Amino acid sequence: MIKMKIQVLGSGCANCRRLFEMTTEIVRELNLEASVDYITDVSKIVELGIMSSPVLTVNGKPVMIGFVPNKEKIKDLIVKELN
């Protein structure tokens, strides 16, 4: 199984927390070997060259920026990065 590093970066707002919670649920549902980190340090977002949040990254690559999609969309983004 592939070890993935997933990060949710945001300001700590309700949307950012919701994205983190949904992402954690999806990782459990898919039984992935992955760490899911929640980073509220805005400078980390800026380091990526991104000016809006929340941000979902998989293995250091931003895959979703600026909104909270539904669980199916998050799942699709994560599964796509497995390939």
N, CA, C and O atoms as CSV, one atom per row, in Angstrom:
chain,resi,resn,atom,element,x,y,z
A,1,MET,N,N,0.840,-1.184,0.000
A,1,MET,CA,C,0.000,0.000,0.000
A,1,MET,C,C,0.883,1.243,0.000
A,1,MET,O,O,1.939,1.259,0.633
A,2,ILE,N,N,0.457,2.271,-0.700
A,2,ILE,CA,C,1.214,3.504,-0.835
A,2,ILE,C,C,0.957,4.402,0.375
A,2,ILE,O,O,-0.192,4.617,0.761
A,3,LYS,N,N,2.015,4.917,0.961
A,3,LYS,CA,C,1.889,5.871,2.063
A,3,LYS,C,C,1.705,7.264,1.473
A,3,LYS,O,O,2.544,7.748,0.714
A,4,MET,N,N,0.591,7.899,1.833
A,4,MET,CA,C,0.289,9.232,1.326
A,4,MET,C,C,0.408,10.245,2.446
A,4,MET,O,O,0.204,9.930,3.618
A,5,LYS,N,N,0.742,11.462,2.066
A,5,LYS,CA,C,0.756,12.570,3.011
A,5,LYS,C,C,-0.280,13.575,2.529
A,5,LYS,O,O,-0.130,14.182,1.470
A,6,ILE,N,N,-1.324,13.738,3.317
A,6,ILE,CA,C,-2.413,14.632,2.961
A,6,ILE,C,C,-2.428,15.774,3.971
A,6,ILE,O,O,-2.302,15.559,5.176
A,7,GLN,N,N,-2.582,16.991,3.457
A,7,GLN,CA,C,-2.638,18.152,4.338
A,7,GLN,C,C,-3.848,19.005,3.992
A,7,GLN,O,O,-4.198,19.191,2.827
A,8,VAL,N,N,-4.472,19.515,5.043
A,8,VAL,CA,C,-5.498,20.533,4.898
A,8,VAL,C,C,-4.890,21.793,5.502
A,8,VAL,O,O,-4.534,21.822,6.681
A,9,LEU,N,N,-4.776,22.822,4.689
A,9,LEU,CA,C,-4.211,24.082,5.145
A,9,LEU,C,C,-5.319,25.121,5.163
A,9,LEU,O,O,-6.067,25.261,4.195
A,10,GLY,N,N,-5.419,25.845,6.265
A,10,GLY,CA,C,-6.449,26.864,6.363
A,10,GLY,C,C,-6.255,27.739,7.574
A,10,GLY,O,O,-5.310,27.567,8.344
A,11,SER,N,N,-7.165,28.680,7.731
A,11,SER,CA,C,-7.058,29.675,8.794
A,11,SER,C,C,-7.596,29.169,10.129
A,11,SER,O,O,-7.407,29.814,11.161
A,12,GLY,N,N,-8.262,28.022,10.112
A,12,GLY,CA,C,-8.888,27.511,11.331
A,12,GLY,C,C,-10.387,27.775,11.358
A,12,GLY,O,O,-11.050,27.527,12.366
A,13,CYS,N,N,-10.917,28.277,10.251
A,13,CYS,CA,C,-12.354,28.576,10.174
A,13,CYS,C,C,-13.181,27.288,10.098
A,13,CYS,O,O,-12.639,26.189,9.985
A,14,ALA,N,N,-14.480,27.449,10.161
A,14,ALA,CA,C,-15.381,26.288,10.129
A,14,ALA,C,C,-15.232,25.483,8.843
A,14,ALA,O,O,-15.251,24.253,8.885
A,15,ASN,N,N,-15.084,26.153,7.697
A,15,ASN,CA,C,-14.931,25.434,6.427
A,15,ASN,C,C,-13.645,24.614,6.411
A,15,ASN,O,O,-13.637,23.478,5.938
A,16,CYS,N,N,-12.573,25.180,6.921
A,16,CYS,CA,C,-11.295,24.464,6.949
A,16,CYS,C,C,-11.400,23.226,7.842
A,16,CYS,O,O,-10.931,22.148,7.477
A,17,ARG,N,N,-12.015,23.389,9.004
A,17,ARG,CA,C,-12.191,22.244,9.919
A,17,ARG,C,C,-13.063,21.173,9.277
A,17,ARG,O,O,-12.791,19.979,9.408
A,18,ARG,N,N,-14.128,21.614,8.572
A,18,ARG,CA,C,-15.014,20.647,7.911
A,18,ARG,C,C,-14.263,19.864,6.847
A,18,ARG,O,O,-14.444,18.653,6.724
A,19,LEU,N,N,-13.421,20.544,6.077
A,19,LEU,CA,C,-12.621,19.855,5.052
A,19,LEU,C,C,-11.695,18.836,5.706
A,19,LEU,O,O,-11.558,17.718,5.210
A,20,PHE,N,N,-11.062,19.208,6.806
A,20,PHE,CA,C,-10.174,18.285,7.521
A,20,PHE,C,C,-10.951,17.064,8.019
A,20,PHE,O,O,-10.502,15.930,7.853
A,21,GLU,N,N,-12.107,17.295,8.624
A,21,GLU,CA,C,-12.918,16.185,9.148
A,21,GLU,C,C,-13.367,15.254,8.032
A,21,GLU,O,O,-13.284,14.034,8.177
A,22,MET,N,N,-13.841,15.807,6.920
A,22,MET,CA,C,-14.285,14.966,5.803
A,22,MET,C,C,-13.112,14.190,5.209
A,22,MET,O,O,-13.248,13.013,4.877
A,23,THR,N,N,-11.973,14.844,5.077
A,23,THR,CA,C,-10.793,14.177,4.515
A,23,THR,C,C,-10.352,13.024,5.407
A,23,THR,O,O,-10.006,11.951,4.913
A,24,THR,N,N,-10.362,13.240,6.712
A,24,THR,CA,C,-9.995,12.180,7.660
A,24,THR,C,C,-10.956,11.007,7.541
A,24,THR,O,O,-10.528,9.853,7.547
A,25,GLU,N,N,-12.258,11.292,7.433
A,25,GLU,CA,C,-13.264,10.226,7.266
A,25,GLU,C,C,-13.008,9.426,5.989
A,25,GLU,O,O,-13.082,8.198,5.998
A,26,ILE,N,N,-12.712,10.116,4.906
A,26,ILE,CA,C,-12.489,9.465,3.620
A,26,ILE,C,C,-11.273,8.552,3.681
A,26,ILE,O,O,-11.314,7.435,3.165
A,27,VAL,N,N,-10.200,9.007,4.299
A,27,VAL,CA,C,-8.994,8.183,4.437
A,27,VAL,C,C,-9.326,6.904,5.198
A,27,VAL,O,O,-8.856,5.825,4.838
A,28,ARG,N,N,-10.140,7.024,6.259
A,28,ARG,CA,C,-10.562,5.834,7.016
A,28,ARG,C,C,-11.435,4.922,6.163
A,28,ARG,O,O,-11.229,3.709,6.135
A,29,GLU,N,N,-12.419,5.513,5.461
A,29,GLU,CA,C,-13.335,4.726,4.628
A,29,GLU,C,C,-12.589,3.956,3.539
A,29,GLU,O,O,-12.918,2.808,3.242
A,30,LEU,N,N,-11.580,4.603,2.945
A,30,LEU,CA,C,-10.818,3.964,1.872
A,30,LEU,C,C,-9.709,3.066,2.413
A,30,LEU,O,O,-9.013,2.393,1.652
A,31,ASN,N,N,-9.553,3.065,3.734
A,31,ASN,CA,C,-8.528,2.255,4.389
A,31,ASN,C,C,-7.127,2.554,3.815
A,31,ASN,O,O,-6.339,1.650,3.538
A,32,LEU,N,N,-6.858,3.845,3.651
A,32,LEU,CA,C,-5.579,4.258,3.090
A,32,LEU,C,C,-4.511,4.351,4.171
A,32,LEU,O,O,-4.796,4.667,5.326
A,33,GLU,N,N,-3.296,4.075,3.776
A,33,GLU,CA,C,-2.171,4.319,4.659
A,33,GLU,C,C,-1.732,5.752,4.381
A,33,GLU,O,O,-0.907,6.013,3.506
A,34,ALA,N,N,-2.307,6.670,5.152
A,34,ALA,CA,C,-2.052,8.085,4.897
A,34,ALA,C,C,-2.098,8.870,6.195
A,34,ALA,O,O,-2.869,8.558,7.103
A,35,SER,N,N,-1.267,9.885,6.264
A,35,SER,CA,C,-1.365,10.827,7.374
A,35,SER,C,C,-2.162,12.019,6.873
A,35,SER,O,O,-2.000,12.454,5.733
A,36,VAL,N,N,-3.027,12.544,7.740
A,36,VAL,CA,C,-3.795,13.734,7.404
A,36,VAL,C,C,-3.465,14.788,8.456
A,36,VAL,O,O,-3.779,14.625,9.635
A,37,ASP,N,N,-2.830,15.868,8.015
A,37,ASP,CA,C,-2.439,16.942,8.913
A,37,ASP,C,C,-3.292,18.167,8.651
A,37,ASP,O,O,-3.662,18.463,7.515
A,38,TYR,N,N,-3.593,18.869,9.725
A,38,TYR,CA,C,-4.351,20.113,9.638
A,38,TYR,C,C,-3.408,21.242,10.022
A,38,TYR,O,O,-2.956,21.313,11.164
A,39,ILE,N,N,-3.111,22.116,9.083
A,39,ILE,CA,C,-2.137,23.177,9.291
A,39,ILE,C,C,-2.844,24.524,9.232
A,39,ILE,O,O,-3.458,24.869,8.222
A,40,THR,N,N,-2.753,25.280,10.319
A,40,THR,CA,C,-3.409,26.586,10.369
A,40,THR,C,C,-2.403,27.732,10.263
A,40,THR,O,O,-2.770,28.897,10.421
A,41,ASP,N,N,-1.163,27.414,10.001
A,41,ASP,CA,C,-0.126,28.430,9.816
A,41,ASP,C,C,-0.262,29.005,8.409
A,41,ASP,O,O,0.097,28.362,7.424
A,42,VAL,N,N,-0.787,30.225,8.333
A,42,VAL,CA,C,-1.076,30.844,7.036
A,42,VAL,C,C,0.195,30.998,6.197
A,42,VAL,O,O,0.123,30.999,4.968
A,43,SER,N,N,1.340,31.126,6.834
A,43,SER,CA,C,2.586,31.263,6.061
A,43,SER,C,C,2.867,30.020,5.221
A,43,SER,O,O,3.511,30.116,4.176
A,44,LYS,N,N,2.396,28.858,5.663
A,44,LYS,CA,C,2.572,27.623,4.880
A,44,LYS,C,C,1.763,27.688,3.580
A,44,LYS,O,O,2.202,27.200,2.539
A,45,ILE,N,N,0.580,28.296,3.658
A,45,ILE,CA,C,-0.245,28.458,2.459
A,45,ILE,C,C,0.460,29.406,1.491
A,45,ILE,O,O,0.541,29.143,0.292
A,46,VAL,N,N,0.967,30.510,2.033
A,46,VAL,CA,C,1.661,31.501,1.210
A,46,VAL,C,C,2.903,30.887,0.561
A,46,VAL,O,O,3.223,31.199,-0.586
A,47,GLU,N,N,3.613,30.005,1.303
A,47,GLU,CA,C,4.793,29.321,0.746
A,47,GLU,C,C,4.445,28.543,-0.513
A,47,GLU,O,O,5.274,28.412,-1.414
A,48,LEU,N,N,3.221,28.026,-0.580
A,48,LEU,CA,C,2.775,27.288,-1.762
A,48,LEU,C,C,2.395,28.229,-2.905
A,48,LEU,O,O,2.098,27.784,-4.013
A,49,GLY,N,N,2.408,29.534,-2.625
A,49,GLY,CA,C,2.035,30.507,-3.647
A,49,GLY,C,C,0.536,30.625,-3.820
A,49,GLY,O,O,0.059,31.049,-4.873
A,50,ILE,N,N,-0.208,30.255,-2.795
A,50,ILE,CA,C,-1.669,30.244,-2.854
A,50,ILE,C,C,-2.198,31.346,-1.938
A,50,ILE,O,O,-1.702,31.531,-0.826
A,51,MET,N,N,-3.189,32.063,-2.403
A,51,MET,CA,C,-3.706,33.177,-1.627
A,51,MET,C,C,-5.133,32.967,-1.127
A,51,MET,O,O,-5.752,33.919,-0.652
A,52,SER,N,N,-5.662,31.779,-1.216
A,52,SER,CA,C,-6.988,31.514,-0.671
A,52,SER,C,C,-6.978,30.170,0.042
A,52,SER,O,O,-6.122,29.322,-0.212
A,53,SER,N,N,-7.938,29.991,0.932
A,53,SER,CA,C,-8.022,28.741,1.685
A,53,SER,C,C,-9.483,28.312,1.735
A,53,SER,O,O,-10.368,29.123,1.460
A,54,PRO,N,N,-9.751,27.073,2.074
A,54,PRO,CA,C,-8.795,26.040,2.454
A,54,PRO,C,C,-8.083,25.440,1.246
A,54,PRO,O,O,-8.495,25.601,0.097
A,55,VAL,N,N,-6.999,24.742,1.561
A,55,VAL,CA,C,-6.206,24.065,0.536
A,55,VAL,C,C,-6.090,22.595,0.933
A,55,VAL,O,O,-5.822,22.280,2.093
A,56,LEU,N,N,-6.291,21.704,-0.022
A,56,LEU,CA,C,-6.074,20.274,0.185
A,56,LEU,C,C,-4.872,19.877,-0.649
A,56,LEU,O,O,-4.867,20.065,-1.866
A,57,THR,N,N,-3.840,19.322,0.006
A,57,THR,CA,C,-2.677,18.843,-0.739
A,57,THR,C,C,-2.541,17.341,-0.543
A,57,THR,O,O,-2.859,16.800,0.515
A,58,VAL,N,N,-2.064,16.690,-1.584
A,58,VAL,CA,C,-1.755,15.260,-1.525
A,58,VAL,C,C,-0.309,15.111,-1.967
A,58,VAL,O,O,0.055,15.459,-3.090
A,59,ASN,N,N,0.508,14.585,-1.058
A,59,ASN,CA,C,1.945,14.428,-1.308
A,59,ASN,C,C,2.582,15.745,-1.772
A,59,ASN,O,O,3.406,15.761,-2.686
A,60,GLY,N,N,2.184,16.850,-1.123
A,60,GLY,CA,C,2.768,18.151,-1.391
A,60,GLY,C,C,2.190,18.900,-2.576
A,60,GLY,O,O,2.575,20.039,-2.841
A,61,LYS,N,N,1.266,18.268,-3.292
A,61,LYS,CA,C,0.674,18.885,-4.485
A,61,LYS,C,C,-0.729,19.416,-4.157
A,61,LYS,O,O,-1.591,18.649,-3.728
A,62,PRO,N,N,-0.964,20.726,-4.357
A,62,PRO,CA,C,-2.316,21.244,-4.132
A,62,PRO,C,C,-3.299,20.628,-5.137
A,62,PRO,O,O,-3.086,20.708,-6.347
A,63,VAL,N,N,-4.370,20.018,-4.632
A,63,VAL,CA,C,-5.362,19.399,-5.514
A,63,VAL,C,C,-6.719,20.097,-5.433
A,63,VAL,O,O,-7.597,19.841,-6.258
A,64,MET,N,N,-6.897,20.984,-4.436
A,64,MET,CA,C,-8.154,21.706,-4.277
A,64,MET,C,C,-7.856,22.986,-3.519
A,64,MET,O,O,-7.194,22.959,-2.481
A,65,ILE,N,N,-8.344,24.107,-4.033
A,65,ILE,CA,C,-8.034,25.408,-3.440
A,65,ILE,C,C,-9.293,26.268,-3.353
A,65,ILE,O,O,-10.011,26.430,-4.339
A,66,GLY,N,N,-9.552,26.812,-2.175
A,66,GLY,CA,C,-10.527,27.881,-2.023
A,66,GLY,C,C,-11.968,27.524,-1.765
A,66,GLY,O,O,-12.806,28.421,-1.679
A,67,PHE,N,N,-12.295,26.252,-1.638
A,67,PHE,CA,C,-13.684,25.874,-1.361
A,67,PHE,C,C,-13.713,24.495,-0.724
A,67,PHE,O,O,-12.711,23.780,-0.721
A,68,VAL,N,N,-14.868,24.130,-0.188
A,68,VAL,CA,C,-15.040,22.806,0.411
A,68,VAL,C,C,-16.026,22.029,-0.447
A,68,VAL,O,O,-17.228,22.291,-0.405
A,69,PRO,N,N,-15.525,21.072,-1.227
A,69,PRO,CA,C,-16.422,20.270,-2.065
A,69,PRO,C,C,-17.134,19.202,-1.227
A,69,PRO,O,O,-16.887,19.072,-0.028
A,70,ASN,N,N,-18.011,18.451,-1.872
A,70,ASN,CA,C,-18.666,17.349,-1.168
A,70,ASN,C,C,-17.682,16.180,-1.011
A,70,ASN,O,O,-16.603,16.175,-1.604
A,71,LYS,N,N,-18.076,15.201,-0.206
A,71,LYS,CA,C,-17.185,14.070,0.091
A,71,LYS,C,C,-16.775,13.311,-1.166
A,71,LYS,O,O,-15.628,12.879,-1.278
A,72,GLU,N,N,-17.694,13.144,-2.108
A,72,GLU,CA,C,-17.365,12.383,-3.323
A,72,GLU,C,C,-16.258,13.070,-4.119
A,72,GLU,O,O,-15.368,12.407,-4.652
A,73,LYS,N,N,-16.315,14.393,-4.197
A,73,LYS,CA,C,-15.286,15.131,-4.930
A,73,LYS,C,C,-13.928,15.001,-4.224
A,73,LYS,O,O,-12.901,14.818,-4.877
A,74,ILE,N,N,-13.930,15.097,-2.898
A,74,ILE,CA,C,-12.682,14.927,-2.142
A,74,ILE,C,C,-12.128,13.526,-2.368
A,74,ILE,O,O,-10.933,13.346,-2.602
A,75,LYS,N,N,-13.010,12.541,-2.294
A,75,LYS,CA,C,-12.601,11.150,-2.513
A,75,LYS,C,C,-11.993,10.981,-3.901
A,75,LYS,O,O,-10.958,10.333,-4.058
A,76,ASP,N,N,-12.643,11.569,-4.909
A,76,ASP,CA,C,-12.126,11.487,-6.282
A,76,ASP,C,C,-10.733,12.101,-6.396
A,76,ASP,O,O,-9.860,11.540,-7.059
A,77,LEU,N,N,-10.522,13.246,-5.756
A,77,LEU,CA,C,-9.224,13.918,-5.805
A,77,LEU,C,C,-8.128,13.053,-5.165
A,77,LEU,O,O,-7.016,12.967,-5.686
A,78,ILE,N,N,-8.447,12.421,-4.046
A,78,ILE,CA,C,-7.465,11.583,-3.359
A,78,ILE,C,C,-7.172,10.320,-4.166
A,78,ILE,O,O,-6.011,9.953,-4.345
A,79,VAL,N,N,-8.215,9.660,-4.649
A,79,VAL,CA,C,-8.042,8.431,-5.437
A,79,VAL,C,C,-7.237,8.714,-6.703
A,79,VAL,O,O,-6.388,7.911,-7.091
A,80,LYS,N,N,-7.499,9.847,-7.345
A,80,LYS,CA,C,-6.767,10.217,-8.554
A,80,LYS,C,C,-5.268,10.291,-8.277
A,80,LYS,O,O,-4.466,9.933,-9.140
A,81,GLU,N,N,-4.882,10.743,-7.103
A,81,GLU,CA,C,-3.466,10.871,-6.753
A,81,GLU,C,C,-2.823,9.524,-6.409
A,81,GLU,O,O,-1.599,9.431,-6.318
A,82,LEU,N,N,-3.624,8.499,-6.220
A,82,LEU,CA,C,-3.081,7.152,-5.974
A,82,LEU,C,C,-2.458,6.577,-7.227
A,82,LEU,O,O,-1.556,5.743,-7.141
A,83,ASN,N,N,-2.918,7.001,-8.383
A,83,ASN,CA,C,-2.457,6.439,-9.664
A,83,ASN,C,C,-1.201,7.083,-10.169
A,83,ASN,O,O,-0.701,6.712,-11.231
